[in-house]
Amino acid sequence: METDIRPWGQYWVLEDAPTHKVKRIVVKPKGRLSYQYHHHRSEIWTIIEGEATITLDGEVYTLGPSEVFRVPQGAKHRLENKQETPLTIIEIQYGTYFGEDDIIRLDDDYQRV
């Protein structure tokens, strides 16, 4: 199973197909991903455990377990865990390309812009 450790947490690829990719993502307490967008994919996030703070094109949303959020292709977005416990989500990517080089970072706490 493909996995990667990032400064904000870790992800595991559960399925990788020509039409979609499925990841399990765990965000450490107080961790957040970069503010970013993608040219080739949209994403659907299902919150499994914890509380997600999501920024989508400047609007902020808070979601808990069993709630679902859709990130359209090209939309600027960020996933954040403001809590003291880990945040776990399932991410389903749909589109034509799912490579990590399709992450266009606009702002990043870890200087990866």
C-alpha positions, 0 to 999 in steps of 0.5 A, spaced: 500 500 500 502 506 497 503 511 503 507 518 505 508 522 511 507 529 510 509 535 515 501 535 517 500 528 517 500 521 513 496 518 507 495 511 505 492 510 497 487 505 498 485 504 491 488 507 484 484 506 478 484 510 471 478 514 473 479 515 481 483 514 487 482 513 494 486 515 500 485 515 507 488 521 510 490 523 517 491 530 519 495 531 526 492 535 531 493 543 529 496 540 522 493 543 516 495 542 508 497 547 504 491 552 500 491 549 494 488 547 487 488 542 482 487 542 474 485 535 473 481 532 479 475 534 483 475 531 490 470 528 495 472 528 503 468 524 508 470 525 515 471 519 519 474 521 525 475 528 528 473 535 526 475 538 519 476 545 518 475 546 510 476 553 506 473 553 499 475 559 495 475 563 501 469 560 505 470 556 511 466 550 513 466 545 519 464 538 519 464 532 523 464 525 523 459 522 517 459 529 513 461 529 506 464 535 502 465 536 495 471 540 492 470 542 485 476 541 480 480 548 480 477 550 486 482 553 492 481 549 498 485 547 504 483 542 510 485 543 517 485 540 524 484 545 529 483 540 535 487 536 540 486 529 537 487 526 530 483 528 524 481 522 519 478 523 512 477 518 506 478 522 500 476 520 493 479 523 487 475 524 480 478 526 474 483 525 468 490 525 472 491 524 480 499 525 480 502 529 486 505 534 481 497 536 480 498 540 487 498 547 485 500 550 492 498 558 494 500 558 501 503 553 505 506 552 513 511 548 511 514 553 505 513 548 499 510 553 495 
